[in-house]
Structures are given as C-alpha cells and as structure tokens.
Amino acid sequence: MIDKPNLKNMTKKIKKAPTFKYGIEITKPFSTAMYDHNDQCAQEMKKNILTVWTNELLKMKEYCDVNAMTADWDAYDIKSIAPKLLAIQKGVQAIGYGSGYSLDMVDKEFRNELETMANWQLHENYSYLCFENLVPRTTFMMVGFGWEKCEYDGRIVANSELTSDFAPFEGEIELDMQMANESENIQ
C-alpha cells in the first residue's frame, strides 16, 4: 500500500522577502524608523497645508478688509474669492460650516484638527489634496499604510527613489557584519 503524501508537511510557509521603501524595511508592527520617518513626513505635509491655508486666508482678508475674520462663513463667497480655502478645509476636516461660524472660528478649528490628525488620516487626506493639485508634492510619502489616492512624493518627477533620514546606512550594516565576523575569529 502506498502512503499518501502528507500535504501539511509538503506545504512549507515561504517567508516573504522584506519590502523596503526609501531604504526603510516595512514591518508590521511599525518599526521605530517607520514612525520617525512618518512623523518627519507629517511635519512637511502640515507645513504645506498651512502655507496654502494661510495664503488663501490672506486673499480673504485683502478682499474683505478688516471684517474677513469676523464675518459669517459663507461658502459661496469663499469659493469665489479664495477657492482653495474651502477645498482645503473640506480636505482636512470631516465637517462643513455655515452661518453662525466666523472665518476666525473655522481657522482655529482647522488648525487644531490638522495639528492633532493621526498620521494614517493625514496620509490619506494629503493624497487627495495632492491629487486635486491643492498642495505640493512632498519629499517622501509616509510608509506602512496600504492605500493612497495618488503617490504624492517627489520621486515621480525625479524618477528615482530617495533614501529616508531614518534608513540604516549601508556602512552601518557592513560594519556590523565585519564586527560580528571579527568577534567570531577572536573566540
């Protein structure tokens, strides 16, 4: 009698090759290097969003004079005077505004929302904002998140992959291997 092969023994799990982006190994759970890289990206994204937001607020102030910040939030007027302002506000916040809210009140809530936004949410929102050409591309994209509307880093233009500040240096890896080999030879 011929034994049937045991499929459990035949199907060994094949270990996936590690994935790297910007020289950082993508791991689950996130590594310290991934968190540090994403925090650095978040700073650049928030700065870019605030720059566009502030420039659009200035347009409103120039047009409406001193009353711009205290006048009621009027989506129609804002769309005609500073169209990016309304689009950025909707792209960052999950709520809309109307009568009873001043531009100053919306500005404070917008800045608070942006400051406290989780990285995964910022990654998705920035991707949409970049796709709509409301914000510039960043130096790097965040890593470890599975979805984005478009790739918003600058490597598309440069057609090459940059290396993150938090990626290990090649020399560090080679030096570690050399030191390990030397310590084996000593013993």
C-alpha positions as CSV (number, residue, x, y, z in Angstrom):
1,M,0.0,0.0,0.0
2,I,1.3,3.4,-1.0
3,D,1.1,6.1,1.6
4,K,-0.5,9.3,0.5
5,P,1.8,12.3,0.9
6,N,1.0,14.5,3.9
7,L,0.1,17.9,2.5
8,K,0.8,19.6,5.7
9,N,4.4,18.6,5.6
10,M,4.7,19.4,1.9
11,T,3.5,23.0,2.1
12,K,6.0,24.9,3.9
13,K,5.4,28.5,4.5
14,I,7.6,30.6,2.3
15,K,8.9,33.6,4.0
16,K,8.2,36.8,2.1
17,A,11.1,38.9,1.0
18,P,11.3,42.1,3.1
19,T,9.8,45.2,1.5
20,F,11.8,48.4,1.5
21,K,10.7,52.0,0.8
22,Y,13.2,54.8,1.0
23,G,15.7,52.4,2.5
24,I,13.4,51.5,5.4
25,E,12.2,48.0,5.9
26,I,8.4,48.0,6.1
27,T,7.3,45.9,9.1
28,K,4.1,45.1,10.9
29,P,4.0,46.3,13.6
30,F,5.7,49.5,12.6
31,S,9.4,49.9,13.5
32,T,10.8,53.0,15.2
33,A,12.4,54.0,11.9
34,M,8.9,53.9,10.2
35,Y,7.3,56.0,13.0
36,D,10.2,58.5,12.9
37,H,10.0,58.7,9.1
38,N,6.2,59.2,9.1
39,D,6.5,61.9,11.8
40,Q,9.0,63.8,9.6
41,C,6.7,63.4,6.6
42,A,3.7,64.7,8.7
43,Q,5.7,67.8,9.6
44,E,6.3,68.6,5.9
45,M,2.7,67.9,5.0
46,K,1.2,70.0,7.8
47,K,3.6,72.9,6.8
48,N,2.5,72.6,3.2
49,I,-1.2,72.6,4.1
50,L,-0.8,75.5,6.5
51,T,1.1,77.5,3.8
52,V,-1.8,77.1,1.3
53,W,-4.4,77.8,4.0
54,T,-2.6,80.9,5.2
55,N,-2.2,82.3,1.6
56,E,-5.9,81.7,1.0
57,L,-6.8,83.5,4.3
58,L,-4.7,86.5,3.2
59,K,-6.8,86.6,0.0
60,M,-10.0,86.8,2.1
61,K,-8.5,89.5,4.3
62,E,-7.4,91.6,1.3
63,Y,-10.8,91.3,-0.3
64,C,-13.0,91.7,2.8
65,D,-10.7,94.1,4.6
66,V,-10.8,94.0,8.4
67,N,-14.1,92.1,8.6
68,A,-12.9,89.0,7.0
69,M,-12.1,87.0,10.2
70,T,-15.3,88.0,12.0
71,A,-17.8,87.8,9.2
72,D,-20.0,84.7,8.8
73,W,-18.6,81.7,7.0
74,D,-20.2,81.9,3.5
75,A,-19.1,79.0,1.2
76,Y,-20.3,80.9,-1.9
77,D,-18.2,84.0,-1.2
78,I,-15.2,81.9,-0.1
79,K,-15.4,79.8,-3.2
80,S,-15.4,82.9,-5.4
81,I,-12.6,84.8,-3.5
82,A,-10.3,82.0,-2.3
83,P,-11.4,78.7,-3.8
84,K,-8.6,76.7,-2.3
85,L,-9.6,77.7,1.2
86,L,-12.9,75.9,1.0
87,A,-11.3,72.8,-0.7
88,I,-8.5,72.6,1.8
89,Q,-11.0,72.9,4.7
90,K,-13.1,70.1,3.4
91,G,-10.0,68.0,2.6
92,V,-8.8,68.2,6.2
93,Q,-11.9,68.4,8.3
94,A,-14.9,66.0,8.1
95,I,-17.4,68.8,8.8
96,G,-18.7,71.8,6.9
97,Y,-19.5,75.2,8.2
98,G,-22.3,77.8,7.6
99,S,-24.0,80.7,9.1
100,G,-23.0,81.3,12.8
101,Y,-19.3,80.4,12.3
102,S,-16.8,83.2,11.6
103,L,-13.7,82.7,9.5
104,D,-11.7,83.1,12.7
105,M,-13.6,80.3,14.4
106,V,-13.1,78.0,11.4
107,D,-9.4,78.9,11.2
108,K,-8.9,77.9,14.9
109,E,-10.8,74.6,14.5
110,F,-9.0,73.8,11.2
111,R,-5.6,74.4,12.8
112,N,-6.5,72.2,15.8
113,E,-7.8,69.4,13.6
114,L,-4.6,69.5,11.4
115,E,-2.3,69.6,14.5
116,T,-4.0,66.5,16.1
117,M,-4.6,64.5,13.0
118,A,-3.3,60.9,13.1
119,N,-0.6,60.0,10.5
120,W,-2.8,57.5,8.7
121,Q,-5.5,60.1,8.2
122,L,-3.0,62.7,7.1
123,H,-1.6,60.3,4.6
124,E,-5.0,59.7,3.0
125,N,-6.1,63.3,3.1
126,Y,-2.9,64.7,1.8
127,S,-3.0,62.2,-1.1
128,Y,-6.4,63.5,-2.1
129,L,-5.3,67.2,-1.7
130,C,-2.3,66.5,-3.9
131,F,-4.4,64.7,-6.5
132,E,-6.6,67.8,-6.7
133,N,-3.4,70.0,-7.1
134,L,-4.2,71.9,-3.9
135,V,-0.9,71.1,-2.1
136,P,2.6,70.4,-3.5
137,R,4.3,67.0,-3.6
138,T,6.4,66.1,-0.6
139,T,9.9,64.9,-0.5
140,F,8.8,61.4,0.8
141,M,5.5,59.6,1.3
142,M,4.6,58.0,4.6
143,V,5.4,54.3,4.8
144,G,3.4,51.3,6.0
145,F,0.0,52.4,5.0
146,G,-1.8,50.4,2.4
147,W,-3.7,53.0,0.4
148,E,-3.4,56.4,-1.1
149,K,-5.3,58.3,-3.9
150,C,-2.0,59.1,-5.7
151,E,1.7,59.0,-4.9
152,Y,2.4,62.4,-3.5
153,D,6.2,62.2,-3.2
154,G,8.7,64.0,-5.4
155,R,10.3,60.8,-6.8
156,I,7.8,60.6,-9.7
157,V,9.3,63.8,-11.0
158,A,12.8,62.7,-10.2
159,N,12.2,59.1,-11.4
160,S,14.3,57.7,-8.7
161,E,13.9,56.6,-5.1
162,L,15.3,58.8,-2.4
163,T,16.6,57.4,0.9
164,S,14.9,58.5,4.2
165,D,16.9,60.1,7.0
166,F,15.8,57.1,9.1
167,A,17.1,54.3,6.8
168,P,20.2,52.5,8.0
169,F,23.4,53.4,6.3
170,E,25.0,50.8,4.1
171,G,28.2,51.3,6.0
172,E,26.5,50.6,9.3
173,I,25.3,47.2,8.0
174,E,28.7,46.3,6.6
175,L,30.5,47.4,9.8
176,D,28.1,45.3,11.9
177,M,28.8,42.3,9.8
178,Q,32.6,42.9,10.0
179,M,32.5,43.3,13.8
180,A,30.5,40.0,14.1
181,N,33.0,38.2,11.9
182,E,35.9,39.6,13.9
183,S,34.3,38.6,17.2
184,E,33.9,35.0,15.9
185,N,37.5,34.8,14.9
186,I,38.7,36.0,18.4
187,Q,36.9,33.2,20.1
